[in-house]
Amino acid sequence: MAKVYTPLVSAQRQLPELTLKALLLGAFLSMLLAAANAYIGLLVGLTVSASIPAAAVSMGILRLFPRSNILENNMVQTSASAGESLVAGIIFTVPALVLMGAWSEYSYWPLVSVAVLGGVLGVAFTIPLRRALIIEAQLTFPEGVATAEVLKTGGVEKTAQHPAESQAGVAHDAGGQGFKTLLRAAGLGALYKALESGFGIIAGGVANVSAWFSGRFLLMGDIALSPALLGVGYIVGLNIACLVFLGGVIGTLIGVPLNWLLNSDALIQAAGIEATIAATDYTAAQWQAIAAEAWSNNRRIGVGAMMVGGLWSLLTLFKPLMAGVKASFAAYKTLGSSGAGVIRTELDTPIPYVLVVALISTIPLFFIFYTSLAEYPGRLSVSLFMTVMMLVFGFIFASVAGYMAGLVGSSNNPISGVTIATVILSALILVQWMGTDGIAAKLGPVAVIYLAALICSAAAIAGDNMQDLKCGHILGATPWRQQLFQVVGVVAAAFIIPLVLQVLDAGYGIGRPSPNASAEGSAETFLSAPQAGLMKDLSTGIFGAGIEWQFIYIGFALALTLIVLDKIQEHRGSSFRFPVLAVAVGIYLPVGLSVPIFIGGLLAHHVRKVSANESEATQKHRASAGLLVASGLITGEALMGVLIAVIAAFVMPLPAPMMVAPYIGIAAMAWVVWYQYKHSMKTY
């Protein structure tokens, strides 16, 4: 029997939750965090949970009003975090449509439709899971618990008569301090990005290609100078940071010289260098071209590892998948007639409403697939099948995402792995139905990516929704109001995401150099979009475009090795694991991006180690402070990056870096590392 939990705000107490200021602030923050996470996610293929920074911003702003309370703050962070989650589902998939030529640009209304439908269905599918996973199964939902602890620091209710009434009396102003910490770090991140891309005073990275031993050994290396990536590493922790760095080492520091040693003739030809020129006479630019070709080949190792990692994620999730689906069906049965006599803190959105939403959604879903298949003669039957597949797969994977969020948290939820499995499975099914001849080879991959985008968005929102509902369960929120605020966040973010992607593509390029970016060196500074590139390669490859298998087979072998190592670590009971997808993403990215992530992970580990002997309260305060600083660095740099993309695309070219920019950049980055450490060690 489930343990009875007493929330912070009792079910009998009525505090304002659904207020106009909470709705407006939640929608605005959802759009803001969607823009920030779009930039970071496209850059490194990782997104981080926005619940804690959203909670800090909410407390900092709502405290300016005469009346506010903890449940109102919780509603704001519920809505705001939806933007971060939804954008992950979109950026992992939709750019593939542009990369494969199905879209010439990020089409506004089709993208809005996919985002809204996927996000709303993700909320709807997990509404029945709240009682099953939070109350009955009592899963941990680590980020939901952490967010609740942050919100508690601001007190329960603030009124004109009682500025900070808390559960124990009068709370200290930790909420305001947390907001200031986040704001200062965001300002630092924004200033750094402005000095780097906007003025060219700070270099964005340091890179070098060296040919040793008369050209027989080729070494390529670089270091990105980015406060945002330091923040990402701090948040994801040492384990994931190490694995991303390991991937970078495999793909670049080991892979490039090994590829040059084994395939020098092919690389010389691919780089457009005359075979008659001796290696000792190559120019620096020619060595750079060879190294770039070698690294580009090595990225396919990451593709192979991601393919195996995605399928392995699906296999390892079989037990949670069954548990999640079973819990969801049980919840539908037991809650179908609930309503009368249920206390406030147990009032979910009525199940009939959920079923109506799912039923109505079949109409726009059908038209999305029907439109995407354009000239295909059998598009009516294929569209009907794809609609059913979306509802079935969406429900299953949303249940899995909700369940896994309870076990490992939203940031570590294997959403991209599930999506990779979806792409492979749906492409294999459709290729048997449609074939690979003529128009089918062109339109089949497009339909697959639409399906992947819808499912990935639903799964991402499902995990976020469950984390937020856990936070609300601890605080004493009304579930149906939280579910409504989640939908508000989804819709708000959906309307801004296409604009952000269009700006980023015009300013930097997504997955390839921007077609109209005029800044010098733009070919080297585009946003990698690793998952979207993989989705494009998989879907078009299965439909007959072909896949270059040589390096992908190496990725298969590497993934199998990592799986064995991970099982050994699991058997040993070690907390350090080897999830395949983290290494695979690291291989796919330039090694330089993984260096600051690795430093951030080391820094987080050191702070936790130094704080281990401190009181529990001090440990919590330092953990919260560190997360807020890291989140601020990410948000500030990312938002400034979006603004600079607008300038680069539509106003004027960006300046080239100054001669001394690399030296200034290294010094500035060292100071940012010190800043992160110093403020992570603070307590409120």
Salt bridges, closest charged atoms under 4 A:
GLU17 OE2 - ARG344 NH1 3.51
GLU17 OE2 - ARG481 NH1 2.98
GLU72 OE2 - LYS21 NZ 2.89
GLU149 OE2 - LYS152 NZ 3.38
GLU149 OE1 - LYS620 NZ 3.82
GLU157 OE1 - ARG13 NH2 2.77
GLU157 OE2 - ARG67 NH2 3.47
GLU165 OE2 - ARG13 NH2 3.66
ASP173 OD2 - ARG63 NH2 2.59
GLU196 OE1 - LYS193 NZ 3.17
GLU346 OE1 - ARG130 NH2 2.70
GLU346 OE1 - ARG131 NH2 3.44
ASP348 OD1 - ARG130 NE 2.75
ASP505 OD1 - ARG512 NH1 2.55
ASP537 OD1 - LYS536 NZ 3.81
GLU548 OE2 - ARG300 NH2 3.46
ASP566 OD1 - ARG577 NE 2.92
GLU570 OE1 - LYS567 NZ 2.78
GLU570 OE1 - ARG577 NH2 3.86
GLU616 OE2 - LYS620 NZ 3.67
